[in-house]
Structures are given as structure tokens and as C-alpha cells.
Amino acid sequence: MSEYIDRPRSELTELELSKLEEFEFTHGPMSLIQNAINNQSPVVISCRNNHKLIAKVKAFDRHCNLVLENVKELWTETVKNNKGKKIKSISRERFISKLFLRGDSIVIILKA
């Protein structure tokens, strides 16, 4: 596979590109997501809107777009008085059975 990694992608054939992508999914940073799919283990996803997702990954692509199942979404809301002063923080959560998450909204993905 090292011969594919060093060459520009524009010089690779479709077959070589697919082999390279498969290698990257099993040995690179995306292997964490691939292992989560294979083991059906949950992951923790931190999103750009300060929401956290705990879910099982069903599918993903090279852009880190994810299809998730059994999603538990967690976030914190702050309650302010009429003068704008923070009174308290409230932890919220909700359950979503199926979710498509666009890759550009993901900050980090961790094993649960």
C-alpha cells in the first residue's frame, strides 16, 4: 500500500484509489469508526454546537458523514434573568432513533 500513499491521487486508477481508501479506513484515523461499526460499539461525538452524541455508527464516508442509530444527544442550556445575568445551567438530553450527521459539524470522535 505504501506505493499508493506516496503517489498523487490524480495518477491512481479507480482500482488503486479504492484499495488506498480501504487501507486508510482500516489503518488510519478512520479505523476507529470502522472498528465501531464492526464491533457495534458506541462512540462519543462532540459537535460544533457544543452538543455531545452517544451513538452506534451504521455507516460513514471519507468526509466523516455518519449514519447513526440509537443516538443520545446531550447539551447544556443557560437560563438568564431579564437583565441578561446567568441564573443557572440546565442539562438536557433527548433520544433520536436514526440520524445523519454531516462531517463538517464534527469536532472529535471517541470510543465510548
MOPAC internal coordinates of N, CA, C and O (Angstrom, degrees):
PM7 1SCF
backbone

  N    0.0000 0     0.00 0     0.00 0    0    0    0
  C    1.4538 1     0.00 0     0.00 0    1    0    0
  C    1.5276 1   112.49 1     0.00 0    2    1    0
  O    1.2310 1   119.90 1   157.38 1    3    2    1
  N    1.3129 1   117.80 1   -22.62 1    3    2    1
  C    1.4645 1   120.15 1  -176.98 1    5    3    2
  C    1.5246 1   112.10 1   -62.63 1    6    5    3
  O    1.2310 1   120.28 1   152.94 1    7    6    5
  N    1.3395 1   117.07 1   -27.06 1    7    6    5
  C    1.4694 1   118.70 1   178.63 1    9    7    6
  C    1.5195 1   111.58 1   -68.69 1   10    9    7
  O    1.2310 1   119.94 1   154.23 1   11   10    9
  N    1.3473 1   117.71 1   -25.77 1   11   10    9
  C    1.4670 1   121.13 1   177.95 1   13   11   10
  C    1.5220 1   111.28 1   -81.52 1   14   13   11
  O    1.2310 1   120.06 1   145.97 1   15   14   13
  N    1.3188 1   117.49 1   -34.03 1   15   14   13
  C    1.4680 1   121.78 1  -175.20 1   17   15   14
  C    1.5251 1   111.28 1   -65.23 1   18   17   15
  O    1.2310 1   120.36 1   140.38 1   19   18   17
  N    1.3196 1   116.91 1   -39.62 1   19   18   17
  C    1.4642 1   121.17 1  -175.63 1   21   19   18
  C    1.5235 1   113.98 1   -80.59 1   22   21   19
  O    1.2310 1   120.09 1   162.70 1   23   22   21
  N    1.3278 1   117.43 1   -17.30 1   23   22   21
  C    1.4658 1   120.05 1  -178.69 1   25   23   22
  C    1.5231 1   110.85 1   -87.74 1   26   25   23
  O    1.2310 1   120.18 1   -32.54 1   27   26   25
  N    1.3435 1   117.27 1   147.46 1   27   26   25
  C    1.4770 1   119.04 1   175.34 1   29   27   26
  C    1.5217 1   110.44 1   -62.76 1   30   29   27
  O    1.2310 1   121.08 1   -36.12 1   31   30   29
  N    1.3139 1   115.54 1   143.88 1   31   30   29
  C    1.4722 1   120.52 1  -178.28 1   33   31   30
  C    1.5280 1   112.61 1   -62.47 1   34   33   31
  O    1.2310 1   120.51 1   152.53 1   35   34   33
  N    1.3207 1   116.64 1   -27.47 1   35   34   33
  C    1.4631 1   119.69 1   179.73 1   37   35   34
  C    1.5251 1   112.28 1   -67.35 1   38   37   35
  O    1.2310 1   120.05 1   159.26 1   39   38   37
  N    1.3255 1   117.51 1   -20.74 1   39   38   37
  C    1.4623 1   121.86 1  -179.98 1   41   39   38
  C    1.5248 1   112.98 1   -90.77 1   42   41   39
  O    1.2310 1   119.83 1   171.90 1   43   42   41
  N    1.3307 1   117.93 1    -8.10 1   43   42   41
  C    1.4615 1   121.27 1  -176.94 1   45   43   42
  C    1.5215 1   111.28 1   -87.71 1   46   45   43
  O    1.2310 1   120.84 1   -33.14 1   47   46   45
  N    1.3329 1   116.00 1   146.86 1   47   46   45
  C    1.4657 1   120.77 1   174.83 1   49   47   46
  C    1.5292 1   108.72 1   -78.57 1   50   49   47
  O    1.2310 1   120.65 1    -8.50 1   51   50   49
  N    1.3260 1   116.36 1   171.50 1   51   50   49
  C    1.4676 1   120.47 1   178.82 1   53   51   50
  C    1.5284 1   111.08 1   -60.73 1   54   53   51
  O    1.2310 1   120.41 1   138.88 1   55   54   53
  N    1.3173 1   116.82 1   -41.12 1   55   54   53
  C    1.4609 1   121.16 1   179.52 1   57   55   54
  C    1.5255 1   111.15 1   -64.68 1   58   57   55
  O    1.2310 1   120.47 1   137.23 1   59   58   57
  N    1.3219 1   116.71 1   -42.77 1   59   58   57
  C    1.4623 1   120.65 1   178.48 1   61   59   58
  C    1.5243 1   111.10 1   -66.30 1   62   61   59
  O    1.2310 1   120.34 1   141.61 1   63   62   61
  N    1.3300 1   116.96 1   -38.39 1   63   62   61
  C    1.4704 1   120.42 1   176.87 1   65   63   62
  C    1.5190 1   111.49 1   -62.52 1   66   65   63
  O    1.2310 1   120.47 1   136.89 1   67   66   65
  N    1.3270 1   116.70 1   -43.11 1   67   66   65
  C    1.4680 1   119.39 1  -179.65 1   69   67   66
  C    1.5223 1   111.17 1   -66.69 1   70   69   67
  O    1.2310 1   119.98 1   142.75 1   71   70   69
  N    1.3535 1   117.64 1   -37.25 1   71   70   69
  C    1.4629 1   120.29 1   176.72 1   73   71   70
  C    1.5242 1   110.86 1   -66.04 1   74   73   71
  O    1.2310 1   120.48 1   138.31 1   75   74   73
  N    1.3211 1   116.70 1   -41.69 1   75   74   73
  C    1.4596 1   120.71 1   178.43 1   77   75   74
  C    1.5243 1   111.50 1   -63.30 1   78   77   75
  O    1.2310 1   120.48 1   136.68 1   79   78   77
  N    1.3295 1   116.69 1   -43.32 1   79   78   77
  C    1.4679 1   120.62 1   179.28 1   81   79   78
  C    1.5285 1   110.38 1   -63.41 1   82   81   79
  O    1.2310 1   120.28 1   137.48 1   83   82   81
  N    1.3235 1   117.07 1   -42.52 1   83   82   81
  C    1.4633 1   120.55 1   178.27 1   85   83   82
  C    1.5359 1   110.70 1   -62.25 1   86   85   83
  O    1.2310 1   120.33 1   138.88 1   87   86   85
  N    1.3321 1   116.98 1   -41.12 1   87   86   85
  C    1.4626 1   121.15 1   177.68 1   89   87   86
  C    1.5234 1   111.02 1   -62.95 1   90   89   87
  O    1.2310 1   120.43 1   136.41 1   91   90   89
  N    1.3426 1   116.79 1   -43.59 1   91   90   89
  C    1.4627 1   120.37 1   179.92 1   93   91   90
  C    1.5224 1   111.90 1   -65.50 1   94   93   91
  O    1.2310 1   120.05 1   144.07 1   95   94   93
  N    1.3375 1   117.52 1   -35.93 1   95   94   93
  C    1.4600 1   120.88 1   179.45 1   97   95   94
  C    1.5268 1   111.75 1   -70.04 1   98   97   95
  O    1.2310 1   119.86 1   152.70 1   99   98   97
  N    1.3381 1   117.88 1   -27.30 1   99   98   97
  C    1.4671 1   119.76 1  -177.77 1  101   99   98
  C    1.5226 1   113.21 1   -97.04 1  102  101   99
  O    1.2310 1   119.44 1   161.86 1  103  102  101
  N    1.3412 1   118.68 1   -18.14 1  103  102  101
  C    1.4612 1   120.28 1  -176.52 1  105  103  102
  C    1.5266 1   114.01 1  -124.67 1  106  105  103
  O    1.2310 1   119.30 1   164.41 1  107  106  105
  N    1.3025 1   118.94 1   -15.59 1  107  106  105
  C    1.4560 1   121.84 1  -177.14 1  109  107  106
  C    1.5188 1   111.83 1   -93.87 1  110  109  107
  O    1.2310 1   120.24 1    17.50 1  111  110  109
  N    1.3169 1   117.15 1  -162.50 1  111  110  109
  C    1.4668 1   121.46 1   179.75 1  113  111  110
  C    1.5326 1   113.30 1   -61.86 1  114  113  111
  O    1.2310 1   120.71 1   152.51 1  115  114  113
  N    1.3291 1   116.24 1   -27.49 1  115  114  113
  C    1.4676 1   119.29 1   179.65 1  117  115  114
  C    1.5279 1   112.03 1   -72.71 1  118  117  115
  O    1.2310 1   120.15 1   171.17 1  119  118  117
  N    1.3320 1   117.32 1    -8.83 1  119  118  117
  C    1.4629 1   119.91 1  -179.47 1  121  119  118
  C    1.5296 1   111.13 1   -64.06 1  122  121  119
  O    1.2310 1   119.85 1   152.22 1  123  122  121
  N    1.3281 1   117.90 1   -27.78 1  123  122  121
  C    1.4644 1   120.82 1   176.65 1  125  123  122
  C    1.5370 1   109.77 1   -60.24 1  126  125  123
  O    1.2310 1   120.49 1   136.32 1  127  126  125
  N    1.3202 1   116.67 1   -43.68 1  127  126  125
  C    1.4650 1   120.26 1  -179.82 1  129  127  126
  C    1.5268 1   109.85 1   -70.33 1  130  129  127
  O    1.2310 1   120.41 1   138.67 1  131  130  129
  N    1.3395 1   116.83 1   -41.33 1  131  130  129
  C    1.4620 1   120.88 1   179.25 1  133  131  130
  C    1.5225 1   110.80 1   -61.85 1  134  133  131
  O    1.2310 1   120.18 1   137.76 1  135  134  133
  N    1.3265 1   117.27 1   -42.24 1  135  134  133
  C    1.4728 1   120.66 1   177.44 1  137  135  134
  C    1.5222 1   111.37 1   -65.11 1  138  137  135
  O    1.2310 1   120.16 1   144.07 1  139  138  137
  N    1.3328 1   117.29 1   -35.93 1  139  138  137
  C    1.4719 1   120.42 1   177.95 1  141  139  138
  C    1.5268 1   110.60 1   -64.62 1  142  141  139
  O    1.2310 1   120.33 1   143.63 1  143  142  141
  N    1.3331 1   116.98 1   -36.37 1  143  142  141
  C    1.4663 1   120.36 1   177.19 1  145  143  142
  C    1.5233 1   109.66 1   -68.60 1  146  145  143
  O    1.2310 1   120.46 1   131.24 1  147  146  145
  N    1.3336 1   116.72 1   -48.76 1  147  146  145
  C    1.4701 1   120.87 1  -176.77 1  149  147  146
  C    1.5242 1   112.34 1   -62.63 1  150  149  147
  O    1.2310 1   119.94 1   139.64 1  151  150  149
  N    1.3384 1   117.71 1   -40.36 1  151  150  149
  C    1.4661 1   122.20 1  -178.02 1  153  151  150
  C    1.5253 1   113.01 1   -90.37 1  154  153  151
  O    1.2310 1   120.56 1   175.84 1  155  154  153
  N    1.3221 1   116.54 1    -4.16 1  155  154  153
  C    1.4653 1   123.23 1  -175.28 1  157  155  154
  C    1.5306 1   110.61 1    51.59 1  158  157  155
  O    1.2310 1   120.83 1  -138.72 1  159  158  157
  N    1.3260 1   116.02 1    41.28 1  159  158  157
  C    1.4593 1   121.00 1   179.18 1  161  159  158
  C    1.5298 1   109.94 1   -98.84 1  162  161  159
  O    1.2310 1   119.94 1   -31.64 1  163  162  161
  N    1.3161 1   117.73 1   148.36 1  163  162  161
  C    1.4633 1   120.33 1  -179.30 1  165  163  162
  C    1.5206 1   112.67 1   -75.26 1  166  165  163
  O    1.2310 1   121.09 1   -22.78 1  167  166  165
  N    1.3242 1   115.52 1   157.22 1  167  166  165
  C    1.4579 1   122.81 1   175.50 1  169  167  166
  C    1.5223 1   108.52 1  -126.66 1  170  169  167
  O    1.2310 1   121.15 1   -21.93 1  171  170  169
  N    1.3232 1   115.41 1   158.07 1  171  170  169
  C    1.4587 1   122.01 1   174.18 1  173  171  170
  C    1.5167 1   106.82 1  -107.94 1  174  173  171
  O    1.2310 1   120.62 1   -53.51 1  175  174  173
  N    1.3306 1   116.42 1   126.49 1  175  174  173
  C    1.4581 1   121.97 1  -177.33 1  177  175  174
  C    1.5220 1   108.15 1  -119.23 1  178  177  175
  O    1.2310 1   120.79 1   -54.54 1  179  178  177
  N    1.3213 1   116.09 1   125.46 1  179  178  177
  C    1.4543 1   121.34 1   175.62 1  181  179  178
  C    1.5260 1   107.41 1   -99.35 1  182  181  179
  O    1.2310 1   120.67 1   -53.14 1  183  182  181
  N    1.3231 1   116.33 1   126.86 1  183  182  181
  C    1.4675 1   121.73 1  -176.03 1  185  183  182
  C    1.5245 1   111.43 1  -104.26 1  186  185  183
  O    1.2310 1   121.15 1   -14.06 1  187  186  185
  N    1.3263 1   115.41 1   165.94 1  187  186  185
  C    1.4582 1   121.45 1  -177.31 1  189  187  186
  C    1.5255 1   112.70 1   -66.80 1  190  189  187
  O    1.2310 1   119.41 1   157.19 1  191  190  189
  N    1.3161 1   118.73 1   -22.81 1  191  190  189
  C    1.4595 1   121.55 1  -179.12 1  193  191  190
  C    1.5284 1   112.19 1   -90.71 1  194  193  191
  O    1.2310 1   120.15 1  -160.59 1  195  194  193
  N    1.3512 1   117.32 1    19.41 1  195  194  193
  C    1.4681 1   124.30 1  -179.35 1  197  195  194
  C    1.5239 1   113.12 1    64.42 1  198  197  195
  O    1.2310 1   119.98 1  -158.77 1  199  198  197
  N    1.3150 1   117.64 1    21.23 1  199  198  197
  C    1.4497 1   121.46 1   172.56 1  201  199  198
  C    1.5217 1   107.89 1   -95.17 1  202  201  199
  O    1.2310 1   120.80 1   -32.78 1  203  202  201
  N    1.3295 1   116.07 1   147.22 1  203  202  201
  C    1.4577 1   122.42 1   176.01 1  205  203  202
  C    1.5223 1   107.59 1  -113.55 1  206  205  203
  O    1.2310 1   120.86 1   -40.21 1  207  206  205
  N    1.3310 1   115.96 1   139.79 1  207  206  205
  C    1.4566 1   121.74 1   178.33 1  209  207  206
  C    1.5181 1   108.67 1  -121.17 1  210  209  207
  O    1.2310 1   120.60 1   -45.76 1  211  210  209
  N    1.3185 1   116.45 1   134.24 1  211  210  209
  C    1.4564 1   122.45 1   171.61 1  213  211  210
  C    1.5198 1   105.65 1  -117.10 1  214  213  211
  O    1.2310 1   120.51 1   -61.49 1  215  214  213
  N    1.3449 1   116.63 1   118.51 1  215  214  213
  C    1.4574 1   119.11 1  -171.66 1  217  215  214
  C    1.5182 1   111.37 1  -158.43 1  218  217  215
  O    1.2310 1   121.56 1   -11.66 1  219  218  217
  N    1.3406 1   114.61 1   168.34 1  219  218  217
  C    1.4589 1   121.57 1   171.34 1  221  219  218
  C    1.5227 1   108.18 1   -99.22 1  222  221  219
  O    1.2310 1   120.62 1   -45.77 1  223  222  221
  N    1.3160 1   116.43 1   134.23 1  223  222  221
  C    1.4633 1   121.94 1  -179.00 1  225  223  222
  C    1.5268 1   108.50 1   -87.22 1  226  225  223
  O    1.2310 1   120.48 1   -51.40 1  227  226  225
  N    1.3184 1   116.68 1   128.60 1  227  226  225
  C    1.4649 1   121.48 1   176.67 1  229  227  226
  C    1.5215 1   111.29 1   -99.17 1  230  229  227
  O    1.2310 1   119.80 1   146.10 1  231  230  229
  N    1.3416 1   117.99 1   -33.90 1  231  230  229
  C    1.4649 1   121.76 1  -179.20 1  233  231  230
  C    1.5213 1   109.14 1  -160.33 1  234  233  231
  O    1.2310 1   121.11 1   -20.76 1  235  234  233
  N    1.3541 1   115.48 1   159.24 1  235  234  233
  C    1.4545 1   120.69 1   176.00 1  237  235  234
  C    1.5210 1   108.72 1  -156.96 1  238  237  235
  O    1.2310 1   120.45 1   -11.77 1  239  238  237
  N    1.3193 1   116.74 1   168.23 1  239  238  237
  C    1.4607 1   121.37 1   176.67 1  241  239  238
  C    1.5245 1   109.59 1  -133.28 1  242  241  239
  O    1.2310 1   120.87 1     3.91 1  243  242  241
  N    1.3268 1   115.94 1  -176.09 1  243  242  241
  C    1.4763 1   120.80 1  -174.74 1  245  243  242
  C    1.5198 1   112.70 1   -66.34 1  246  245  243
  O    1.2310 1   119.63 1   161.70 1  247  246  245
  N    1.3357 1   118.30 1   -18.30 1  247  246  245
  C    1.4606 1   121.89 1   178.61 1  249  247  246
  C    1.5211 1   111.40 1   -88.83 1  250  249  247
  O    1.2310 1   120.62 1  -178.04 1  251  250  249
  N    1.3118 1   116.42 1     1.96 1  251  250  249
  C    1.4657 1   124.14 1  -178.72 1  253  251  250
  C    1.5319 1   111.85 1    69.55 1  254  253  251
  O    1.2310 1   120.26 1  -158.24 1  255  254  253
  N    1.3295 1   117.11 1    21.76 1  255  254  253
  C    1.4556 1   120.10 1   168.33 1  257  255  254
  C    1.5249 1   106.28 1   -67.30 1  258  257  255
  O    1.2310 1   120.25 1   -42.75 1  259  258  257
  N    1.3287 1   117.13 1   137.25 1  259  258  257
  C    1.4590 1   121.14 1  -174.38 1  261  259  258
  C    1.5164 1   111.38 1  -125.78 1  262  261  259
  O    1.2310 1   120.66 1   -38.12 1  263  262  261
  N    1.3207 1   116.34 1   141.88 1  263  262  261
  C    1.4588 1   122.59 1   167.18 1  265  263  262
  C    1.5202 1   105.13 1  -105.25 1  266  265  263
  O    1.2310 1   120.78 1   -59.48 1  267  266  265
  N    1.3241 1   116.11 1   120.52 1  267  266  265
  C    1.4660 1   121.98 1  -173.92 1  269  267  266
  C    1.5180 1   110.76 1  -117.47 1  270  269  267
  O    1.2310 1   121.19 1   -29.37 1  271  270  269
  N    1.3356 1   115.32 1   150.63 1  271  270  269
  C    1.4641 1   122.36 1   174.85 1  273  271  270
  C    1.5207 1   109.56 1  -128.12 1  274  273  271
  O    1.2310 1   121.32 1   -26.81 1  275  274  273
  N    1.3220 1   115.08 1   153.19 1  275  274  273
  C    1.4704 1   122.40 1   178.41 1  277  275  274
  C    1.5241 1   110.83 1    51.13 1  278  277  275
  O    1.2310 1   121.19 1  -120.96 1  279  278  277
  N    1.3174 1   115.33 1    59.04 1  279  278  277
  C    1.4587 1   122.54 1  -174.12 1  281  279  278
  C    1.5263 1   110.13 1   -89.73 1  282  281  279
  O    1.2310 1   120.98 1   -49.38 1  283  282  281
  N    1.3178 1   115.74 1   130.62 1  283  282  281
  C    1.4609 1   122.03 1   171.34 1  285  283  282
  C    1.5207 1   106.22 1  -111.46 1  286  285  283
  O    1.2310 1   120.49 1   -64.38 1  287  286  285
  N    1.3177 1   116.66 1   115.62 1  287  286  285
  C    1.4686 1   122.43 1  -178.37 1  289  287  286
  C    1.5233 1   108.81 1  -100.21 1  290  289  287
  O    1.2310 1   120.57 1   -49.09 1  291  290  289
  N    1.3269 1   116.52 1   130.91 1  291  290  289
  C    1.4700 1   122.25 1  -179.02 1  293  291  290
  C    1.5199 1   109.41 1  -125.01 1  294  293  291
  O    1.2310 1   120.55 1   -42.77 1  295  294  293
  N    1.3318 1   116.55 1   137.23 1  295  294  293
  C    1.4539 1   121.37 1   175.99 1  297  295  294
  C    1.5237 1   109.41 1  -157.65 1  298  297  295
  O    1.2310 1   120.77 1   -12.46 1  299  298  297
  N    1.3306 1   116.13 1   167.54 1  299  298  297
  C    1.4618 1   122.44 1  -179.13 1  301  299  298
  C    1.5158 1   109.37 1  -120.73 1  302  301  299
  O    1.2310 1   120.82 1   -47.02 1  303  302  301
  N    1.3258 1   116.03 1   132.98 1  303  302  301
  C    1.4710 1   122.16 1   175.72 1  305  303  302
  C    1.5240 1   108.30 1  -111.75 1  306  305  303
  O    1.2310 1   120.83 1   -38.44 1  307  306  305
  N    1.3181 1   116.02 1   141.56 1  307  306  305
  C    1.4612 1   120.15 1   176.75 1  309  307  306
  C    1.5263 1   109.28 1  -103.64 1  310  309  307
  O    1.2310 1   121.00 1   -44.68 1  311  310  309
  N    1.3147 1   115.69 1   135.32 1  311  310  309
  C    1.4534 1   122.17 1   178.01 1  313  311  310
  C    1.5313 1   107.71 1   -99.25 1  314  313  311
  O    1.2310 1   120.61 1   -50.78 1  315  314  313
  N    1.3393 1   116.44 1   129.22 1  315  314  313
  C    1.4648 1   121.42 1  -179.04 1  317  315  314
  C    1.5205 1   109.55 1  -119.08 1  318  317  315
  O    1.2310 1   121.32 1   -29.44 1  319  318  317
  N    1.3357 1   115.08 1   150.56 1  319  318  317
  C    1.4719 1   118.89 1   176.26 1  321  319  318
  C    1.5248 1   109.09 1   -81.30 1  322  321  319
  O    1.2310 1   120.42 1     2.11 1  323  322  321
  N    1.3375 1   116.80 1  -177.89 1  323  322  321
  C    1.4716 1   120.34 1  -176.34 1  325  323  322
  C    1.5344 1   113.03 1   -68.00 1  326  325  323
  O    1.2310 1   119.55 1   166.09 1  327  326  325
  N    1.3306 1   118.46 1   -13.91 1  327  326  325
  C    1.4684 1   121.46 1   177.03 1  329  327  326
  C    1.5303 1   111.65 1   -93.45 1  330  329  327
  O    1.2310 1   120.37 1   178.90 1  331  330  329
  N    1.3341 1   116.89 1    -1.10 1  331  330  329
  C    1.4516 1   120.80 1   178.48 1  333  331  330
  C    1.5142 1   114.42 1    89.67 1  334  333  331
  O    1.2310 1   120.55 1  -173.85 1  335  334  333
  N    1.3373 1   116.56 1     6.15 1  335  334  333
  C    1.4621 1   119.89 1   179.54 1  337  335  334
  C    1.5275 1   109.49 1   -84.06 1  338  337  335
  O    1.2310 1   120.91 1   -42.90 1  339  338  337
  N    1.3352 1   115.87 1   137.10 1  339  338  337
  C    1.4557 1   121.77 1  -178.97 1  341  339  338
  C    1.5283 1   109.93 1   -68.77 1  342  341  339
  O    1.2310 1   121.04 1   -53.96 1  343  342  341
  N    1.3329 1   115.62 1   126.04 1  343  342  341
  C    1.4607 1   120.65 1   179.27 1  345  343  342
  C    1.5256 1   110.51 1   -95.43 1  346  345  343
  O    1.2310 1   120.64 1   127.21 1  347  346  345
  N    1.3502 1   116.39 1   -52.79 1  347  346  345
  C    1.4677 1   120.16 1  -179.35 1  349  347  346
  C    1.5274 1   109.88 1  -160.15 1  350  349  347
  O    1.2310 1   121.40 1   -14.37 1  351  350  349
  N    1.3286 1   114.92 1   165.63 1  351  350  349
  C    1.4583 1   122.26 1   175.95 1  353  351  350
  C    1.5155 1   108.94 1  -109.57 1  354  353  351
  O    1.2310 1   121.02 1   -41.10 1  355  354  353
  N    1.3212 1   115.65 1   138.90 1  355  354  353
  C    1.4587 1   121.79 1  -179.80 1  357  355  354
  C    1.5288 1   108.22 1  -119.58 1  358  357  355
  O    1.2310 1   120.42 1   -54.08 1  359  358  357
  N    1.3356 1   116.81 1   125.92 1  359  358  357
  C    1.4592 1   121.24 1   175.48 1  361  359  358
  C    1.5204 1   108.97 1   -83.52 1  362  361  359
  O    1.2310 1   120.97 1   -48.39 1  363  362  361
  N    1.3124 1   115.75 1   131.61 1  363  362  361
  C    1.4672 1   121.44 1  -179.08 1  365  363  362
  C    1.5169 1   108.97 1  -121.50 1  366  365  363
  O    1.2310 1   121.03 1   -23.89 1  367  366  365
  N    1.3221 1   115.63 1   156.11 1  367  366  365
  C    1.4575 1   121.02 1   173.93 1  369  367  366
  C    1.5212 1   109.47 1  -153.89 1  370  369  367
  O    1.2310 1   121.64 1   -24.00 1  371  370  369
  N    1.3324 1   114.47 1   156.00 1  371  370  369
  C    1.4534 1   119.95 1   175.21 1  373  371  370
  C    1.5242 1   109.23 1  -151.30 1  374  373  371
  O    1.2310 1   120.94 1   -20.06 1  375  374  373
  N    1.3172 1   115.80 1   159.94 1  375  374  373
  C    1.4544 1   122.26 1   179.84 1  377  375  374
  C    1.5198 1   108.99 1  -108.53 1  378  377  375
  O    1.2310 1   120.66 1   -43.58 1  379  378  377
  N    1.3365 1   116.35 1   136.42 1  379  378  377
  C    1.4579 1   122.78 1   177.12 1  381  379  378
  C    1.5229 1   106.56 1  -129.35 1  382  381  379
  O    1.2310 1   119.86 1   -54.62 1  383  382  381
  N    1.3262 1   117.88 1   125.38 1  383  382  381
  C    1.4635 1   119.92 1  -175.20 1  385  383  382
  C    1.5301 1   112.25 1   -72.14 1  386  385  383
  O    1.2310 1   119.37 1   137.01 1  387  386  385
  N    1.3204 1   118.80 1   -42.99 1  387  386  385
  C    1.4636 1   122.42 1   177.88 1  389  387  386
  C    1.5184 1   109.27 1  -138.44 1  390  389  387
  O    1.2310 1   120.84 1   -38.35 1  391  390  389
  N    1.3530 1   116.01 1   141.65 1  391  390  389
  C    1.4541 1   120.37 1  -174.67 1  393  391  390
  C    1.5187 1   110.03 1  -149.97 1  394  393  391
  O    1.2310 1   120.50 1   -43.94 1  395  394  393
  N    1.3230 1   116.65 1   136.06 1  395  394  393
  C    1.4638 1   121.73 1   168.86 1  397  395  394
  C    1.5160 1   106.71 1  -101.76 1  398  397  395
  O    1.2310 1   120.25 1   -55.53 1  399  398  397
  N    1.3336 1   117.12 1   124.47 1  399  398  397
  C    1.4574 1   122.30 1  -178.51 1  401  399  398
  C    1.5172 1   108.66 1  -115.15 1  402  401  399
  O    1.2310 1   120.83 1   -59.15 1  403  402  401
  N    1.3185 1   116.01 1   120.85 1  403  402  401
  C    1.4651 1   120.72 1   179.65 1  405  403  402
  C    1.5232 1   109.87 1   -72.36 1  406  405  403
  O    1.2310 1   120.40 1   -42.10 1  407  406  405
  N    1.3125 1   116.84 1   137.90 1  407  406  405
  C    1.4580 1   122.91 1  -172.44 1  409  407  406
  C    1.5277 1   114.77 1   -61.88 1  410  409  407
  O    1.2310 1   119.69 1   149.92 1  411  410  409
  N    1.3309 1   118.20 1   -30.08 1  411  410  409
  C    1.4771 1   118.82 1  -176.67 1  413  411  410
  C    1.5165 1   112.60 1   -75.13 1  414  413  411
  O    1.2310 1   119.35 1   173.47 1  415  414  413
  N    1.3340 1   118.85 1    -6.53 1  415  414  413
  C    1.4652 1   120.26 1   176.99 1  417  415  414
  C    1.5281 1   111.76 1   -95.86 1  418  417  415
  O    1.2310 1   120.12 1  -178.93 1  419  418  417
  N    1.3342 1   117.37 1     1.07 1  419  418  417
  C    1.4616 1   121.89 1  -177.71 1  421  419  418
  C    1.5332 1   110.47 1   -93.20 1  422  421  419
  O    1.2310 1   120.80 1   -47.71 1  423  422  421
  N    1.3275 1   116.07 1   132.29 1  423  422  421
  C    1.4662 1   121.68 1   175.52 1  425  423  422
  C    1.5200 1   109.42 1   -95.57 1  426  425  423
  O    1.2310 1   120.14 1   128.84 1  427  426  425
  N    1.3432 1   117.33 1   -51.16 1  427  426  425
  C    1.4581 1   121.80 1  -177.81 1  429  427  426
  C    1.5132 1   110.26 1  -152.43 1  430  429  427
  O    1.2310 1   120.94 1   -30.04 1  431  430  429
  N    1.3282 1   115.81 1   149.96 1  431  430  429
  C    1.4607 1   122.41 1   175.95 1  433  431  430
  C    1.5237 1   107.98 1  -124.44 1  434  433  431
  O    1.2310 1   120.76 1   -49.45 1  435  434  433
  N    1.3382 1   116.15 1   130.55 1  435  434  433
  C    1.4599 1   122.60 1  -178.39 1  437  435  434
  C    1.5193 1   110.71 1  -127.34 1  438  437  435
  O    1.2310 1   120.44 1   -25.96 1  439  438  437
  N    1.3261 1   116.77 1   154.04 1  439  438  437
  C    1.4581 1   120.71 1   171.66 1  441  439  438
  C    1.5194 1   108.62 1   -70.09 1  442  441  439
  O    1.2310 1   120.51 1   -41.08 1  443  442  441
  N    1.3218 1   116.64 1   138.92 1  443  442  441
  C    1.4741 1   119.60 1   178.54 1  445  443  442
  C    1.5116 1   110.87 1   -86.48 1  446  445  443
  O    1.2310 1   120.10 1   180.00 1  447  446  445

